[in-house]
Amino acid sequence: MKYADWSLIDYETAWKRQEEIFNRVIQVKIDGQDTSEIETIVFCEHPHVYTLGKSGNAGNLLVNEESLRSKQASFVKIDRGGDITYHGPGQIVGYPILNLENHQLSLKGYIYQMEEAIIATLDHYDIKATRLEGATGVWLDINSPTVRKICAIGVRASRFVTMHGFALNVNTNLDYFSFINPCGFTTKGVTSMQKELGRTIDMEEVKEVMKGCLKGSLFRY
């Protein structure tokens, strides 16, 4: 398994690069060859951007184009599942481009195991996270009025090959979430590792912890 770190990269540039790897994995699979050496997990950060999934509601973006420009933010409609979310500096975005058949995972099982890896990563920092029934992603205090999301997940798959992935709020500026209904929710909050722990978190350290947790959750075979 290869890991790639694209650092801070424009969203649409990263999307194009993802698709190049994604399409290559699919073609190699169609050709009946082993895809394991070209499967890749990408880590990156994006400049301020709001992305809307193919089944999402554009009404969950609460500001107009002029307001977006004033906040140095952009808006992109994309081909993953899920509704609207925010990406920005201080957030670790992960794009696993995998042939799920190599890992004996269904798409539902893949999302579950990706959530499991994020939960394990957060547990390393003594942040107790879990799932919320009826919603993808990773959440805190699900049985409380202060329930809040710390990691969003949205994927696309074709021929059991995946792209897009997760966005973990590490040192994220949470003010940007106030301009959307995150993932379509109007009554649930968002948080970050920085907010929960009261300090700035080493992003590179989180990536290394996450690599081990992803390996344990996704690459069991």
N, C-alpha and C positions, 0 to 999 in steps of 0.2 A: 504494500500500500504506500502510495506517495502522498506526501503533504506538501502543499505549496502555500506560501505566504505572500499575498499580493499587496500587503500594507494598505495605505490609504489610496483608494482607486475609485474613479467615477463609476456610478452604478451601471450605466448602460455599457461602458467599456467592459466591466466585469461580466455582465450578462452575455455579451458577445463571446468573450473568452470561455465562459462556462459552456456555451452552446457548442463551441468548437470541440471541446473535450467530450461532451455528451454525445455529439453526433459521431465522433470517432469510436467511442466505446460501442455504440449501437452498431456501427458498420462492422467492426471487428467481431461482434457477437453474431451478426447475420452471416458473416463469412465462416462461422464455426470455429473461430480461434479463441484462445484464452485472453480474456480481458483484464486479468488481475494486475498485470504490470502497468496498465495505463489508467486504471481507476485512481481517482485523486480526491483528496479532501482539501479544499481551499479554505484558508482563513484570510479575512480582510476586514477593513473598515471602509465606510463610504462617507463622502461629504453629505450634508443634510439632504435627505430625499424621502419622499413618501411614495410607497408602492402599493398598488391596488391589484389584488388577485382577480382572476377571470370571472369569478362569481360574486365579486364584492360590489358594494354600493358606493358610488361616487359621492353620495350625500354624506358619507362619513368623513369626508374632508371638509373641515369647517371654515376654511379661509379661501379667498380667491387667488387668482394667479398673481396679481399685483402684491398681495400680502406675502405670498411665497417668495417672490423676488426680494422683498425687503428683509426677509429672514435668511437670505442666501440658500434657499431650499428649492428643490425641484419636485415634480410629480410625474410618475411613470406608471402606465398600465402594463401589467406583465402576465405571464402565462402560468403562474403557480396557482395552487388552491388558496383559499382563505380570503379575508377581506383586506382592509387597509392597515398598513403598519409604517413605522418610521425607522430609518437607518441613519446613523450619524457617527461622528468621532466618539471614541470611548466605548463603542459597542463592538463586540467580537461577532462577526458574521461568518457562518460556516456553510460551505457549499460542498457536501459530499456527492461526488459523481461516481455512483457505484452500480454494478450489476448485481441486483439483489439475489439472483439465482446462485451466485457464487457463495452467498452467505446464508442461504436457506431461509430467507426472510420474505414474507408477504409485504405489501406496501403498508398495511396496517401495523404489522409487526415491526417494520423498519421505523415508523414514526414512534411507536412505543419505546423501542430501544434507544432512539435518539433522545427522547425525553429522559430515559433512564440515565444516559450518559451525562446530561446536563444536571440532573438531580444529584448524581454522584460527585460531579465537579463542585457544586455548591456545598455539598456536605463536607468536602475537604476544607472549606472555609467556615464551617459551623453555621451555615445557612440551611435551615430545614425547609426543603421545598417538596412539592408533590404535583400530581395532576389534578385537574378540575374536570369533573364529569361533564361531557357535552362540549368540551373546548380543548383544542390542541394547545401545546405549549407547556410551560412550567410555571407554577404559581406558589404563592406563599399565603398562609393563613386562610385556607379555603372555607373554613367554617365560621369566619368572622366577617363583620361588616367592612373590615379593612382588607379584604381579599385583594391581591394585587399580582400582576403578571411580571415576571422577571426575564422570561425568554419566550419569544414568539417562534413558531414553526410553520412553514408552508413549503410544500414540495410539488414538483412535477415529475411524472414518471411516464416512460414509453418503453415497451418491451422489457419492463422490469429494470430499466436503467433510470437513475434518479438525477435530478438537479435541483437548484435552490436548496433551502435547508433551514437553518436556525439563526436567530439573532439574540445574543445574550447581552443584556445591559450590564456593563461593568462599571465604567466611569461616565456613563451617558448623561447628557444634559436633558433631564426629564421634562423641562419646560416645553420642548418640541412636541411632546405627546398631547399637550393641551389644545393643539390645533386640529386634532382628529378624534374620532371615536375609535380607540385602538382595537383592531380586529373586530370592529362593529359593536363593541360593548360600550354602554353608556353609564353603567353603575359600578364598574370595577376599575381599580387603579393600576398604575404601573410603578415599578421600582427598579433599583439597580443594586449591584453589590456594594458600590460606594455608599449609597444611602443607607443600606442595611447595616453596614459595618462602621460607618462614620469615618472612613478614611479612603484615600486614593489607593486603588488596587494595581499591582504590577500586571499589565496586560500580557506580557510575555510569559510570566509565571502561570497565569490562568490557561494560556494556550498549551503549555506543557502538561499541566494537570489534565486538561481536557483530552489531549491525545491519548493518555493512558486510559481514561474513562471511555472514550469512543472505541478504543481497541477492545476493551473488556465487554462492551455492550454489543457492538456491531460485528466484530470479527472473531466469532466464536468457533468457526469451522475452518 
